[in-house]
Amino acid sequence: MPGCTADNASATASISFQLDVNDPPVVTPIADLSSLEGASISIDISTAFTDIDPGDLLSFSATLAGTSALPGWLVIDATSGLLHRTAGQTAKAVQ
């Protein structure tokens, strides 16, 4: 077995292994944004998140405060992190 040694004369054994720890992503706060009512907006929020672990891919999701679903006129792309509001939709402030 690779990485494993044994000595029958003294009845000892040893094994070596590598433990990889997954670090959480680092989040940079996103400043408050505003736009004209009814205007289409697209915001790339992916730039606010970084992962120091090589090869890790981030996926994005969003909810309103209290874990309520986003309104239908506001969507987030889970892969790109692009937050988009459909043009022509009126809305009140979202927190």
Secondary structure as a PSIPRED ss2 file (coil, helix, strand):
# PSIPRED VFORMAT (PSIPRED V4.0)

   1 M C   1.000  0.000  0.000
   2 P C   1.000  0.000  0.000
   3 G C   1.000  0.000  0.000
   4 C E   0.000  0.000  1.000
   5 T E   0.000  0.000  1.000
   6 A E   0.000  0.000  1.000
   7 D E   0.000  0.000  1.000
   8 N C   1.000  0.000  0.000
   9 A C   1.000  0.000  0.000
  10 S C   1.000  0.000  0.000
  11 A C   1.000  0.000  0.000
  12 T E   0.000  0.000  1.000
  13 A E   0.000  0.000  1.000
  14 S E   0.000  0.000  1.000
  15 I E   0.000  0.000  1.000
  16 S C   1.000  0.000  0.000
  17 F C   1.000  0.000  0.000
  18 Q C   1.000  0.000  0.000
  19 L C   1.000  0.000  0.000
  20 D C   1.000  0.000  0.000
  21 V C   1.000  0.000  0.000
  22 N C   1.000  0.000  0.000
  23 D C   1.000  0.000  0.000
  24 P C   1.000  0.000  0.000
  25 P C   1.000  0.000  0.000
  26 V E   0.000  0.000  1.000
  27 V E   0.000  0.000  1.000
  28 T C   1.000  0.000  0.000
  29 P C   1.000  0.000  0.000
  30 I C   1.000  0.000  0.000
  31 A C   1.000  0.000  0.000
  32 D C   1.000  0.000  0.000
  33 L C   1.000  0.000  0.000
  34 S C   1.000  0.000  0.000
  35 S C   1.000  0.000  0.000
  36 L C   1.000  0.000  0.000
  37 E C   1.000  0.000  0.000
  38 G C   1.000  0.000  0.000
  39 A C   1.000  0.000  0.000
  40 S C   1.000  0.000  0.000
  41 I E   0.000  0.000  1.000
  42 S E   0.000  0.000  1.000
  43 I E   0.000  0.000  1.000
  44 D E   0.000  0.000  1.000
  45 I H   0.000  1.000  0.000
  46 S H   0.000  1.000  0.000
  47 T H   0.000  1.000  0.000
  48 A H   0.000  1.000  0.000
  49 F E   0.000  0.000  1.000
  50 T E   0.000  0.000  1.000
  51 D C   1.000  0.000  0.000
  52 I C   1.000  0.000  0.000
  53 D C   1.000  0.000  0.000
  54 P C   1.000  0.000  0.000
  55 G C   1.000  0.000  0.000
  56 D C   1.000  0.000  0.000
  57 L C   1.000  0.000  0.000
  58 L C   1.000  0.000  0.000
  59 S C   1.000  0.000  0.000
  60 F C   1.000  0.000  0.000
  61 S C   1.000  0.000  0.000
  62 A C   1.000  0.000  0.000
  63 T C   1.000  0.000  0.000
  64 L C   1.000  0.000  0.000
  65 A H   0.000  1.000  0.000
  66 G H   0.000  1.000  0.000
  67 T H   0.000  1.000  0.000
  68 S C   1.000  0.000  0.000
  69 A C   1.000  0.000  0.000
  70 L C   1.000  0.000  0.000
  71 P C   1.000  0.000  0.000
  72 G C   1.000  0.000  0.000
  73 W C   1.000  0.000  0.000
  74 L E   0.000  0.000  1.000
  75 V E   0.000  0.000  1.000
  76 I E   0.000  0.000  1.000
  77 D C   1.000  0.000  0.000
  78 A C   1.000  0.000  0.000
  79 T C   1.000  0.000  0.000
  80 S C   1.000  0.000  0.000
  81 G C   1.000  0.000  0.000
  82 L E   0.000  0.000  1.000
  83 L E   0.000  0.000  1.000
  84 H E   0.000  0.000  1.000
  85 R E   0.000  0.000  1.000
  86 T C   1.000  0.000  0.000
  87 A C   1.000  0.000  0.000
  88 G C   1.000  0.000  0.000
  89 Q C   1.000  0.000  0.000
  90 T C   1.000  0.000  0.000
  91 A C   1.000  0.000  0.000
  92 K C   1.000  0.000  0.000
  93 A C   1.000  0.000  0.000
  94 V C   1.000  0.000  0.000
  95 Q C   1.000  0.000  0.000
